[in-house]
Amino acid sequence: MNSGEESIAALAAPLERLSGARNAIIRGWSFTYRTGISVNLLVFDVDGTLTATNEVDTRCFARAFLETFGIALNTSWHIYPHRTDSGIICHSFSQHFRRAPTAGRARFIPRAFSDLAGKRMAR
């Protein structure tokens, strides 16, 4: 992860916790202009306010979870005590494996999700 991605992750984490919604969309980009000026951009969308991607997000998140942990994810978001991505990951993983996921494995889900969602939206 480069410093721009780390900055974006640092900005996105509190927004995810505050949103309380599984379908909050947080996207971040970091880029540098030819002039050398670096820019970090963070887009925060709750419940499809800016884009109608809830169904795509649900499928991609469930697939990323399945590909990472090898177990199907229940996408009835109301059953989870914490409806953030990290809350759902920890709850589902611990229900199945009776332990918390390692930090490295848990961090892979957002990356896999982002890759899958980007591919689906590009269609």
Biotite code that builds the C-alpha atoms (Angstrom):
import biotite.structure as struc

atoms = struc.array([
    struc.Atom([0.000, 0.000, 0.000], chain_id="A", res_id=1, res_name="MET", atom_name="CA", element="C"),
    struc.Atom([1.479, 3.397, -0.959], chain_id="A", res_id=2, res_name="ASN", atom_name="CA", element="C"),
    struc.Atom([1.228, 6.536, 1.175], chain_id="A", res_id=3, res_name="SER", atom_name="CA", element="C"),
    struc.Atom([-1.765, 7.833, -0.832], chain_id="A", res_id=4, res_name="GLY", atom_name="CA", element="C"),
    struc.Atom([-3.657, 4.582, -0.273], chain_id="A", res_id=5, res_name="GLU", atom_name="CA", element="C"),
    struc.Atom([-2.764, 4.682, 3.429], chain_id="A", res_id=6, res_name="GLU", atom_name="CA", element="C"),
    struc.Atom([-4.104, 8.250, 3.668], chain_id="A", res_id=7, res_name="SER", atom_name="CA", element="C"),
    struc.Atom([-7.327, 7.229, 1.976], chain_id="A", res_id=8, res_name="ILE", atom_name="CA", element="C"),
    struc.Atom([-7.693, 4.186, 4.237], chain_id="A", res_id=9, res_name="ALA", atom_name="CA", element="C"),
    struc.Atom([-7.166, 6.416, 7.292], chain_id="A", res_id=10, res_name="ALA", atom_name="CA", element="C"),
    struc.Atom([-9.909, 8.773, 6.076], chain_id="A", res_id=11, res_name="LEU", atom_name="CA", element="C"),
    struc.Atom([-12.330, 5.996, 5.123], chain_id="A", res_id=12, res_name="ALA", atom_name="CA", element="C"),
    struc.Atom([-12.158, 3.983, 8.367], chain_id="A", res_id=13, res_name="ALA", atom_name="CA", element="C"),
    struc.Atom([-13.988, 6.495, 10.607], chain_id="A", res_id=14, res_name="PRO", atom_name="CA", element="C"),
    struc.Atom([-16.576, 7.148, 7.886], chain_id="A", res_id=15, res_name="LEU", atom_name="CA", element="C"),
    struc.Atom([-17.325, 3.433, 7.663], chain_id="A", res_id=16, res_name="GLU", atom_name="CA", element="C"),
    struc.Atom([-17.787, 3.221, 11.429], chain_id="A", res_id=17, res_name="ARG", atom_name="CA", element="C"),
    struc.Atom([-20.023, 6.309, 11.508], chain_id="A", res_id=18, res_name="LEU", atom_name="CA", element="C"),
    struc.Atom([-22.213, 5.197, 8.631], chain_id="A", res_id=19, res_name="SER", atom_name="CA", element="C"),
    struc.Atom([-23.432, 2.060, 10.404], chain_id="A", res_id=20, res_name="GLY", atom_name="CA", element="C"),
    struc.Atom([-24.659, 0.784, 7.055], chain_id="A", res_id=21, res_name="ALA", atom_name="CA", element="C"),
    struc.Atom([-23.311, -2.194, 5.150], chain_id="A", res_id=22, res_name="ARG", atom_name="CA", element="C"),
    struc.Atom([-24.102, -0.547, 1.849], chain_id="A", res_id=23, res_name="ASN", atom_name="CA", element="C"),
    struc.Atom([-22.138, 2.626, 2.452], chain_id="A", res_id=24, res_name="ALA", atom_name="CA", element="C"),
    struc.Atom([-19.829, 3.056, -0.499], chain_id="A", res_id=25, res_name="ILE", atom_name="CA", element="C"),
    struc.Atom([-16.408, 4.448, 0.202], chain_id="A", res_id=26, res_name="ILE", atom_name="CA", element="C"),
    struc.Atom([-14.056, 4.765, -2.741], chain_id="A", res_id=27, res_name="ARG", atom_name="CA", element="C"),
    struc.Atom([-10.651, 6.342, -2.724], chain_id="A", res_id=28, res_name="GLY", atom_name="CA", element="C"),
    struc.Atom([-8.125, 7.252, -5.336], chain_id="A", res_id=29, res_name="TRP", atom_name="CA", element="C"),
    struc.Atom([-4.663, 8.669, -5.085], chain_id="A", res_id=30, res_name="SER", atom_name="CA", element="C"),
    struc.Atom([-2.927, 10.166, -8.074], chain_id="A", res_id=31, res_name="PHE", atom_name="CA", element="C"),
    struc.Atom([-0.136, 12.571, -8.956], chain_id="A", res_id=32, res_name="THR", atom_name="CA", element="C"),
    struc.Atom([-0.362, 15.199, -11.660], chain_id="A", res_id=33, res_name="TYR", atom_name="CA", element="C"),
    struc.Atom([2.504, 15.631, -14.111], chain_id="A", res_id=34, res_name="ARG", atom_name="CA", element="C"),
    struc.Atom([3.391, 18.774, -12.168], chain_id="A", res_id=35, res_name="THR", atom_name="CA", element="C"),
    struc.Atom([4.143, 16.599, -9.125], chain_id="A", res_id=36, res_name="GLY", atom_name="CA", element="C"),
    struc.Atom([1.103, 17.634, -7.095], chain_id="A", res_id=37, res_name="ILE", atom_name="CA", element="C"),
    struc.Atom([-0.416, 14.634, -5.297], chain_id="A", res_id=38, res_name="SER", atom_name="CA", element="C"),
    struc.Atom([-4.149, 14.418, -4.719], chain_id="A", res_id=39, res_name="VAL", atom_name="CA", element="C"),
    struc.Atom([-6.172, 12.035, -2.568], chain_id="A", res_id=40, res_name="ASN", atom_name="CA", element="C"),
    struc.Atom([-9.854, 11.765, -3.429], chain_id="A", res_id=41, res_name="LEU", atom_name="CA", element="C"),
    struc.Atom([-12.415, 10.081, -1.215], chain_id="A", res_id=42, res_name="LEU", atom_name="CA", element="C"),
    struc.Atom([-16.046, 9.526, -2.236], chain_id="A", res_id=43, res_name="VAL", atom_name="CA", element="C"),
    struc.Atom([-18.534, 8.505, 0.437], chain_id="A", res_id=44, res_name="PHE", atom_name="CA", element="C"),
    struc.Atom([-21.992, 7.309, -0.598], chain_id="A", res_id=45, res_name="ASP", atom_name="CA", element="C"),
    struc.Atom([-24.567, 5.935, 1.843], chain_id="A", res_id=46, res_name="VAL", atom_name="CA", element="C"),
    struc.Atom([-27.458, 3.784, 0.667], chain_id="A", res_id=47, res_name="ASP", atom_name="CA", element="C"),
    struc.Atom([-27.174, 4.627, -3.015], chain_id="A", res_id=48, res_name="GLY", atom_name="CA", element="C"),
    struc.Atom([-27.510, 8.387, -2.608], chain_id="A", res_id=49, res_name="THR", atom_name="CA", element="C"),
    struc.Atom([-25.029, 9.083, -5.406], chain_id="A", res_id=50, res_name="LEU", atom_name="CA", element="C"),
    struc.Atom([-25.100, 5.792, -7.273], chain_id="A", res_id=51, res_name="THR", atom_name="CA", element="C"),
    struc.Atom([-27.496, 2.861, -7.479], chain_id="A", res_id=52, res_name="ALA", atom_name="CA", element="C"),
    struc.Atom([-25.006, 0.088, -6.786], chain_id="A", res_id=53, res_name="THR", atom_name="CA", element="C"),
    struc.Atom([-26.430, -1.700, -3.731], chain_id="A", res_id=54, res_name="ASN", atom_name="CA", element="C"),
    struc.Atom([-27.196, -4.949, -5.582], chain_id="A", res_id=55, res_name="GLU", atom_name="CA", element="C"),
    struc.Atom([-23.790, -5.015, -7.281], chain_id="A", res_id=56, res_name="VAL", atom_name="CA", element="C"),
    struc.Atom([-22.081, -4.230, -3.972], chain_id="A", res_id=57, res_name="ASP", atom_name="CA", element="C"),
    struc.Atom([-23.923, -7.036, -2.211], chain_id="A", res_id=58, res_name="THR", atom_name="CA", element="C"),
    struc.Atom([-22.937, -9.618, -4.837], chain_id="A", res_id=59, res_name="ARG", atom_name="CA", element="C"),
    struc.Atom([-19.328, -8.458, -4.972], chain_id="A", res_id=60, res_name="CYS", atom_name="CA", element="C"),
    struc.Atom([-18.941, -8.334, -1.188], chain_id="A", res_id=61, res_name="PHE", atom_name="CA", element="C"),
    struc.Atom([-20.382, -11.841, -0.797], chain_id="A", res_id=62, res_name="ALA", atom_name="CA", element="C"),
    struc.Atom([-18.154, -13.173, -3.577], chain_id="A", res_id=63, res_name="ARG", atom_name="CA", element="C"),
    struc.Atom([-15.048, -11.538, -2.093], chain_id="A", res_id=64, res_name="ALA", atom_name="CA", element="C"),
    struc.Atom([-15.898, -13.136, 1.264], chain_id="A", res_id=65, res_name="PHE", atom_name="CA", element="C"),
    struc.Atom([-16.399, -16.545, -0.355], chain_id="A", res_id=66, res_name="LEU", atom_name="CA", element="C"),
    struc.Atom([-13.163, -16.312, -2.345], chain_id="A", res_id=67, res_name="GLU", atom_name="CA", element="C"),
    struc.Atom([-11.174, -15.173, 0.698], chain_id="A", res_id=68, res_name="THR", atom_name="CA", element="C"),
    struc.Atom([-12.561, -17.460, 3.407], chain_id="A", res_id=69, res_name="PHE", atom_name="CA", element="C"),
    struc.Atom([-14.243, -20.257, 1.451], chain_id="A", res_id=70, res_name="GLY", atom_name="CA", element="C"),
    struc.Atom([-17.618, -19.825, 3.133], chain_id="A", res_id=71, res_name="ILE", atom_name="CA", element="C"),
    struc.Atom([-20.872, -18.328, 1.855], chain_id="A", res_id=72, res_name="ALA", atom_name="CA", element="C"),
    struc.Atom([-21.951, -15.047, 3.400], chain_id="A", res_id=73, res_name="LEU", atom_name="CA", element="C"),
    struc.Atom([-25.534, -14.420, 4.503], chain_id="A", res_id=74, res_name="ASN", atom_name="CA", element="C"),
    struc.Atom([-26.481, -11.145, 2.783], chain_id="A", res_id=75, res_name="THR", atom_name="CA", element="C"),
    struc.Atom([-29.467, -10.421, 5.022], chain_id="A", res_id=76, res_name="SER", atom_name="CA", element="C"),
    struc.Atom([-27.624, -7.441, 6.503], chain_id="A", res_id=77, res_name="TRP", atom_name="CA", element="C"),
    struc.Atom([-30.181, -6.890, 9.270], chain_id="A", res_id=78, res_name="HIS", atom_name="CA", element="C"),
    struc.Atom([-28.996, -10.046, 11.092], chain_id="A", res_id=79, res_name="ILE", atom_name="CA", element="C"),
    struc.Atom([-25.577, -8.576, 11.871], chain_id="A", res_id=80, res_name="TYR", atom_name="CA", element="C"),
    struc.Atom([-25.005, -6.712, 15.145], chain_id="A", res_id=81, res_name="PRO", atom_name="CA", element="C"),
    struc.Atom([-22.566, -4.326, 13.383], chain_id="A", res_id=82, res_name="HIS", atom_name="CA", element="C"),
    struc.Atom([-23.453, -3.498, 9.768], chain_id="A", res_id=83, res_name="ARG", atom_name="CA", element="C"),
    struc.Atom([-20.085, -2.189, 8.658], chain_id="A", res_id=84, res_name="THR", atom_name="CA", element="C"),
    struc.Atom([-17.900, -4.259, 6.355], chain_id="A", res_id=85, res_name="ASP", atom_name="CA", element="C"),
    struc.Atom([-15.470, -5.032, 9.165], chain_id="A", res_id=86, res_name="SER", atom_name="CA", element="C"),
    struc.Atom([-18.311, -5.903, 11.568], chain_id="A", res_id=87, res_name="GLY", atom_name="CA", element="C"),
    struc.Atom([-19.867, -8.318, 9.071], chain_id="A", res_id=88, res_name="ILE", atom_name="CA", element="C"),
    struc.Atom([-16.494, -9.885, 8.242], chain_id="A", res_id=89, res_name="ILE", atom_name="CA", element="C"),
    struc.Atom([-15.609, -10.457, 11.905], chain_id="A", res_id=90, res_name="CYS", atom_name="CA", element="C"),
    struc.Atom([-19.057, -11.710, 12.875], chain_id="A", res_id=91, res_name="HIS", atom_name="CA", element="C"),
    struc.Atom([-19.440, -14.149, 9.972], chain_id="A", res_id=92, res_name="SER", atom_name="CA", element="C"),
    struc.Atom([-15.894, -15.440, 10.231], chain_id="A", res_id=93, res_name="PHE", atom_name="CA", element="C"),
    struc.Atom([-16.102, -15.971, 14.001], chain_id="A", res_id=94, res_name="SER", atom_name="CA", element="C"),
    struc.Atom([-19.510, -17.687, 13.703], chain_id="A", res_id=95, res_name="GLN", atom_name="CA", element="C"),
    struc.Atom([-18.056, -20.188, 11.231], chain_id="A", res_id=96, res_name="HIS", atom_name="CA", element="C"),
    struc.Atom([-14.505, -20.692, 12.527], chain_id="A", res_id=97, res_name="PHE", atom_name="CA", element="C"),
    struc.Atom([-15.058, -19.825, 16.216], chain_id="A", res_id=98, res_name="ARG", atom_name="CA", element="C"),
    struc.Atom([-12.209, -17.301, 16.179], chain_id="A", res_id=99, res_name="ARG", atom_name="CA", element="C"),
    struc.Atom([-11.495, -13.846, 14.795], chain_id="A", res_id=100, res_name="ALA", atom_name="CA", element="C"),
    struc.Atom([-9.931, -13.538, 11.334], chain_id="A", res_id=101, res_name="PRO", atom_name="CA", element="C"),
    struc.Atom([-6.315, -12.488, 11.129], chain_id="A", res_id=102, res_name="THR", atom_name="CA", element="C"),
    struc.Atom([-5.815, -8.823, 10.283], chain_id="A", res_id=103, res_name="ALA", atom_name="CA", element="C"),
    struc.Atom([-4.109, -9.729, 7.004], chain_id="A", res_id=104, res_name="GLY", atom_name="CA", element="C"),
    struc.Atom([-6.971, -11.908, 5.819], chain_id="A", res_id=105, res_name="ARG", atom_name="CA", element="C"),
    struc.Atom([-9.624, -9.408, 6.900], chain_id="A", res_id=106, res_name="ALA", atom_name="CA", element="C"),
    struc.Atom([-7.858, -6.613, 5.000], chain_id="A", res_id=107, res_name="ARG", atom_name="CA", element="C"),
    struc.Atom([-7.972, -8.683, 1.814], chain_id="A", res_id=108, res_name="PHE", atom_name="CA", element="C"),
    struc.Atom([-11.786, -8.497, 1.627], chain_id="A", res_id=109, res_name="ILE", atom_name="CA", element="C"),
    struc.Atom([-12.010, -4.754, 0.817], chain_id="A", res_id=110, res_name="PRO", atom_name="CA", element="C"),
    struc.Atom([-9.346, -5.147, -1.876], chain_id="A", res_id=111, res_name="ARG", atom_name="CA", element="C"),
    struc.Atom([-11.060, -8.157, -3.428], chain_id="A", res_id=112, res_name="ALA", atom_name="CA", element="C"),
    struc.Atom([-14.431, -6.412, -3.167], chain_id="A", res_id=113, res_name="PHE", atom_name="CA", element="C"),
    struc.Atom([-13.103, -3.265, -4.799], chain_id="A", res_id=114, res_name="SER", atom_name="CA", element="C"),
    struc.Atom([-11.585, -5.264, -7.673], chain_id="A", res_id=115, res_name="ASP", atom_name="CA", element="C"),
    struc.Atom([-14.818, -7.199, -8.243], chain_id="A", res_id=116, res_name="LEU", atom_name="CA", element="C"),
    struc.Atom([-17.032, -4.107, -7.979], chain_id="A", res_id=117, res_name="ALA", atom_name="CA", element="C"),
    struc.Atom([-14.788, -2.164, -10.358], chain_id="A", res_id=118, res_name="GLY", atom_name="CA", element="C"),
    struc.Atom([-15.025, -4.942, -12.929], chain_id="A", res_id=119, res_name="LYS", atom_name="CA", element="C"),
    struc.Atom([-18.829, -5.175, -12.565], chain_id="A", res_id=120, res_name="ARG", atom_name="CA", element="C"),
    struc.Atom([-19.314, -1.421, -12.881], chain_id="A", res_id=121, res_name="MET", atom_name="CA", element="C"),
    struc.Atom([-17.065, -1.251, -15.931], chain_id="A", res_id=122, res_name="ALA", atom_name="CA", element="C"),
    struc.Atom([-19.454, -3.525, -17.837], chain_id="A", res_id=123, res_name="ARG", atom_name="CA", element="C"),
])
